[in-house]
Amino acid sequence: MIETIFEFLANTIIFVIETTGYVGIALLMALESANIPIPSEIIMPFAGFLVWEEKLNWWLVIFAGAFGNLVGSLVSYYLGKWGGRPFLERYGRYFFITRHDLDLGDRLFAKYGPITIFASRVLPIVRTFISFPAGMARMNIWKFSLYTFTGSFMWSMMLVYAGLITGENWDGLKEYFRTFDWLIAGIIVVLGTWWIWRHIKLLKREA
């Protein structure tokens, strides 16, 4: 089932980019950064392959990817800013999130926001969802935009280069990148389990 979905996504991504070029790259990368898990590990290496074929321009492809990431990230940021905190203040207990956790997130983004945003842009999975909590913490929008674009530019460049040097074998990169996806997913599961255990322990202590 997962393989079927993955292949469908890959074929859709290839069709969109072949049909619309730079616009399609920007659109797909925007969707990826707007909390929709479309793998940039397919988008940009395939674009790099088209650079290898001299159908697209290296710098324009990278800029389209970074610009799309910025647009999608801003959508997610404002969703978090306008609706995320009120929702979690009311229903957060059902997700093991307390007001204390929200306040802690505010302080962390105020102190480490730029490096957090920049570093997250080169991490699979995390890069897709980091903008929402940044918006909830009301991180400075100009700093958020600067570090989002810079980190996304570097990420796009790495993936395009990978597609460029592998040429017609670019699709072999999918399995390589998916290894990192599973690694990050595993870390998230471990941290999520710890988070739930921590909150259950606190609730028992309060009781």
Stockholm file with secondary structure:
# STOCKHOLM 1.0

chainA/1-207         MIETIFEFLANTIIFVIETTGYVGIALLMALESANIPIPSEIIMPFAGFLVWEEKLNWWLVIFAGAFGNLVGSLVSYYLGKWGGRPFLERYGRYFFITRHDLDLGDRLFAKYGPITIFASRVLPIVRTFISFPAGMARMNIWKFSLYTFTGSFMWSMMLVYAGLITGENWDGLKEYFRTFDWLIAGIIVVLGTWWIWRHIKLLKREA
#=GR chainA/1-207 SS CHHHHHHHHHHHHHHHHHHHTHHHHHHHHHHHHTTCCCCHHHHHHHHHHHHHTTSSCHHHHHHHHHHHHHHHHHHHHHHIIIIIHHHHHHHGGGGTCCHHHHHHHHHHHHHHHHHHHHHHTTSTTHHHHTHHHHHHTTCCHHHHHHHHHHHHHHHHHHHHHHHHHHGGGGGGHHHHHHHHHHHHHHHHHHHHHHHHHHHHHHHHHHC
#=GC SS_cons         CHHHHHHHHHHHHHHHHHHHTHHHHHHHHHHHHTTCCCCHHHHHHHHHHHHHTTSSCHHHHHHHHHHHHHHHHHHHHHHIIIIIHHHHHHHGGGGTCCHHHHHHHHHHHHHHHHHHHHHHTTSTTHHHHTHHHHHHTTCCHHHHHHHHHHHHHHHHHHHHHHHHHHGGGGGGHHHHHHHHHHHHHHHHHHHHHHHHHHHHHHHHHHC
//
